[in-house]
Amino acid sequence: WYQRRVREAVVSTQSTGAALVEGRLTDAKRKLRETVVMANKADLNKLTSSAFLLLAHIFVDIGNQTDALEMVKSAHEIANRIPDISLQMWSCKMLEQLYRTDQPEKSGEIRELREKLTAKIEKESEESTSLPEHNLLQWLDSEFPSSCMSMV
């Protein structure tokens, strides 16, 4: 789902650029509006997932584990579909806690999933810090890094 949306956004952006270059302003305006609608849908999914997780916290606080579990499951499903790793981690943590007492085997499965997500985040962080672009972040009180000259 997410990859399809990204492809649609790329195609829309490319056709918008072509329309602008060719002077088809009405077509470019229509394409830009379509791109904004797609972006808003993605944002709405993130907001919906976040709202479900917050509702789940409220249900936990008032002792309604059943509704809390339903909210977290829904949030987790959306987070996986988008995908949004922060929401996935948050929903996994809540699922793990909710399953801990009644379904310890499910809690273990969710813990393993959360550990995989954590490892993925750590791997991506290590990969990004090894990129030459990251040297720009480390440049504060010294001379401009020579490895970054090609980026300027």
NORUR-V98929 format. One record per residue. N is the residue number from 0. RES is the residue in three letters. SS is DSSP state (hx for helix, st for strand, lp for the rest). OMEGA is omega in whole degrees, 0 to 359 (* if undefined). NEAR is the number of other ideal C-beta (glycine too) atoms within 10 Angstrom. Layout:
[[N | RES | SS | OMEGA | NEAR] [N | RES | SS | OMEGA | NEAR]]
//
This chain:
[[0 | TRP | lp | 183 | 10] [1 | TYR | hx | 180 | 13] [2 | GLN | hx | 178 | 8] [3 | ARG | hx | 179 | 8] [4 | ARG | hx | 179 | 15] [5 | VAL | hx | 178 | 12] [6 | ARG | hx | 179 | 10] [7 | GLU | hx | 180 | 13] [8 | ALA | hx | 179 | 15] [9 | VAL | hx | 180 | 11] [10 | VAL | hx | 180 | 12] [11 | SER | hx | 180 | 19] [12 | THR | hx | 178 | 14] [13 | GLN | hx | 181 | 11] [14 | SER | hx | 175 | 17] [15 | THR | hx | 178 | 20] [16 | GLY | hx | 179 | 12] [17 | ALA | hx | 180 | 13] [18 | ALA | hx | 178 | 18] [19 | LEU | hx | 181 | 15] [20 | VAL | hx | 182 | 9] [21 | GLU | lp | 177 | 10] [22 | GLY | lp | 178 | 8] [23 | ARG | lp | 188 | 15] [24 | LEU | hx | 179 | 10] [25 | THR | hx | 178 | 8] [26 | ASP | hx | 179 | 15] [27 | ALA | hx | 180 | 18] [28 | LYS | hx | 179 | 13] [29 | ARG | hx | 180 | 15] [30 | LYS | hx | 178 | 21] [31 | LEU | hx | 177 | 15] [32 | ARG | hx | 177 | 12] [33 | GLU | hx | 179 | 16] [34 | THR | hx | 179 | 18] [35 | VAL | hx | 179 | 11] [36 | VAL | hx | 179 | 10] [37 | MET | hx | 180 | 15] [38 | ALA | hx | 179 | 12] [39 | ASN | hx | 178 | 10] [40 | LYS | hx | 179 | 10] [41 | ALA | hx | 178 | 15] [42 | ASP | hx | 178 | 11] [43 | LEU | hx | 177 | 11] [44 | ASN | hx | 178 | 19] [45 | LYS | hx | 178 | 15] [46 | LEU | hx | 179 | 11] [47 | THR | hx | 179 | 16] [48 | SER | hx | 179 | 27] [49 | SER | hx | 180 | 17] [50 | ALA | hx | 178 | 13] [51 | PHE | hx | 180 | 23] [52 | LEU | hx | 177 | 22] [53 | LEU | hx | 175 | 13] [54 | LEU | hx | 179 | 17] [55 | ALA | hx | 177 | 26] [56 | HIS | hx | 179 | 12] [57 | ILE | hx | 179 | 12] [58 | PHE | hx | 177 | 19] [59 | VAL | hx | 181 | 18] [60 | ASP | hx | 180 | 9] [61 | ILE | lp | 175 | 9] [62 | GLY | lp | 180 | 7] [63 | ASN | lp | 184 | 14] [64 | GLN | hx | 183 | 14] [65 | THR | hx | 179 | 9] [66 | ASP | hx | 177 | 14] [67 | ALA | hx | 180 | 24] [68 | LEU | hx | 179 | 19] [69 | GLU | hx | 179 | 15] [70 | MET | hx | 182 | 25] [71 | VAL | hx | 178 | 28] [72 | LYS | hx | 179 | 16] [73 | SER | hx | 179 | 18] [74 | ALA | hx | 181 | 25] [75 | HIS | hx | 178 | 22] [76 | GLU | hx | 179 | 13] [77 | ILE | hx | 180 | 23] [78 | ALA | hx | 178 | 25] [79 | ASN | hx | 182 | 18] [80 | ARG | hx | 186 | 12] [81 | ILE | hx | 346 | 19] [82 | PRO | lp | 177 | 12] [83 | ASP | lp | 188 | 19] [84 | ILE | hx | 178 | 15] [85 | SER | hx | 178 | 13] [86 | LEU | hx | 176 | 22] [87 | GLN | hx | 180 | 21] [88 | MET | hx | 181 | 16] [89 | TRP | hx | 181 | 21] [90 | SER | hx | 177 | 28] [91 | CYS | hx | 180 | 24] [92 | LYS | hx | 180 | 15] [93 | MET | hx | 178 | 23] [94 | LEU | hx | 180 | 25] [95 | GLU | hx | 180 | 19] [96 | GLN | hx | 182 | 14] [97 | LEU | hx | 180 | 23] [98 | TYR | hx | 189 | 19] [99 | ARG | hx | 186 | 14] [100 | THR | hx | 186 | 9] [101 | ASP | hx | 185 | 10] [102 | GLN | lp | 185 | 14] [103 | PRO | hx | 179 | 10] [104 | GLU | hx | 177 | 8] [105 | LYS | hx | 178 | 14] [106 | SER | hx | 178 | 17] [107 | GLY | hx | 178 | 13] [108 | GLU | hx | 180 | 15] [109 | ILE | hx | 177 | 22] [110 | ARG | hx | 178 | 16] [111 | GLU | hx | 178 | 12] [112 | LEU | hx | 179 | 18] [113 | ARG | hx | 178 | 18] [114 | GLU | hx | 176 | 11] [115 | LYS | hx | 177 | 11] [116 | LEU | hx | 178 | 15] [117 | THR | hx | 179 | 13] [118 | ALA | hx | 178 | 10] [119 | LYS | hx | 179 | 12] [120 | ILE | hx | 180 | 13] [121 | GLU | hx | 179 | 10] [122 | LYS | hx | 179 | 10] [123 | GLU | hx | 178 | 11] [124 | SER | hx | 178 | 10] [125 | GLU | hx | 179 | 9] [126 | GLU | hx | 182 | 10] [127 | SER | hx | 180 | 11] [128 | THR | hx | 179 | 12] [129 | SER | lp | 179 | 8] [130 | LEU | lp | 180 | 9] [131 | PRO | hx | 179 | 11] [132 | GLU | hx | 181 | 11] [133 | HIS | hx | 178 | 14] [134 | ASN | hx | 178 | 15] [135 | LEU | hx | 179 | 14] [136 | LEU | hx | 182 | 9] [137 | GLN | hx | 182 | 10] [138 | TRP | lp | 179 | 11] [139 | LEU | lp | 186 | 5] [140 | ASP | lp | 181 | 4] [141 | SER | lp | 179 | 7] [142 | GLU | lp | 179 | 6] [143 | PHE | lp | 182 | 11] [144 | PRO | lp | 180 | 14] [145 | SER | hx | 180 | 8] [146 | SER | hx | 181 | 12] [147 | CYS | hx | 184 | 15] [148 | MET | hx | 181 | 8] [149 | SER | hx | 181 | 7] [150 | MET | hx | 185 | 10] [151 | VAL | lp | * | 6]]
//
